[in-house]
């Protein structure tokens, strides 16, 4: 399911439906040095940052096409026996009882479990057993109470039902009492009027699936996804024999946890999922990095892995299609979050799909480069309050995005603006003196993928030797598409990760001194894949004033924050 906007020269050979294999970064079409930096950065979060480590350990997996180029374990799967609240310290197991992280360590996926529930729902939609716009109350009549009668299946899958994120269902003594509390729950806003992430919606979706099929969610998971795909380390309620290979989570007790359970290890961490017997639509699945890579590969393949097809290609498209365009920043396919820069980083595109889990897990799929990233960390070990933000996930995604080379359209190198946040980079041509007659024109090739709100890249001109600069309107043209005008002299956001031809009229500076530069700024938190410029050329009515392909001109370019990069 490689996005058509990807550069064919960049894409590794992939056997549609083929099996994953381990291989070198080169075989995957990735730059190995950036994968090394991914690991080094992830290891830095094993140290206090600033007061506590972000996780006790993690498993990192990165791949492209059918090749897993990185599969590395760092830190500890089990380190702490308990948490000392008074001293804010983790109480470690003796060294001989601690468990190092391993590549096949199994994790409590937390909310990444929602992806499995969503795939199961889309399977039923594909088979005609469930309607995307059906009212949930048609399957669960008691759910229709308290103003929920109009909520649809689509709204559950896109978190637009209006239901609250969470309520403590675990406080109720029986399953029947928990369901009664769910039936009494009222939407906080009219269904379909906005985005609000909700565990309750996915618990409800579980009940719909079980009502239609007559099978429990755990059985559905095995029958419809994990058995066909050969995901032998993925299930609800792992057996006791798995415990030594499972990453521990939290010393669970009030006030930070709703239940006093002590060290949770080998059982689901989420309180509501635990109350439902470990099987719930919003949490409860345990898995390992390789199995999640298999799921990612199946979806990027259009629903097929090896000889097993779990979804039709058209059904997979529903997971990569934004149904929440009315709610900016809340991009959502069916079940999958889309374009979430806070953890997808520079892998975020309009069709990049993924999810995170409270325990420290995440999965990201980027169809535009056919790449996938799994970060599994035990970030609530020994306690949830030690972790804040999503920095390790964000950093890993940025490094994997950087590992996908951008091939220059002209020659062997292109100018690259970098990917650091809160920076300004300028690429300035030498001073020129255009003729007094004729058109003055800048031409080049431009590739950009920036944070849309703050990642502007602009063409600027100066008539006073660079003391003052003003933006210059320009036009970009991508092969096979109509021209795009940029009247403000800048562009930002998503360009399809493809090269565009740039035309910029500089005739207002005829006959006088002229300086021209590319100017790129990045926001304080998030960045895209960056900006590339190649083949810079300035012509006037009498000939060529500057041509980057001439060595004598290329050495006169002044780069601040930009670097030449070989694709």
DABEL-V736726 format. One line per field, one symbol per residue. psi: psi as a letter, one per 30 degrees, with the letter a starting at -180 (. if undefined). Layout:
BEGIN
psi->???
END
This chain:
BEGIN
psi->hkkffljeffklkkjkfllklklleeefhljeefeeeeeeeefffflkifellelfllkkkklkbgkjfkjkkkakejekflkjeefhkkjklleffljlklegkkkjfbffffeeeeeeeeeeeefgfkkegkkeffeieffflhggffkleeeefghgfflleklifffkfleeeeeeeeefkkkflkkgflkjkjeeeeeeeeeeeeeefgkleeeeeeefdeeefhifgkllikleffefgkklcljjllfflfkjfakjjflkekeeeefggfjlfflfkklleeeeeeeeeeeffggkjbgkkflleeeeeffgkjfhffikfhkkajekkkhjffffbffklfgkkallkffgllkkkjffghlkkkjjlifgjfkfffkkaheeeeeeeeeeeffjkjkkfkafllkkflgklhlkkkjkllkljllfllkkkkkakkkkjlkfeghkklkklkghggekkkkkklkkkkkglllkkiffglllbkgghlkkkkkkjgffgkflkkkklkkklllfeklafakkklhkkkkaffajekjffkefeefgkjkjfkkkkk.
END
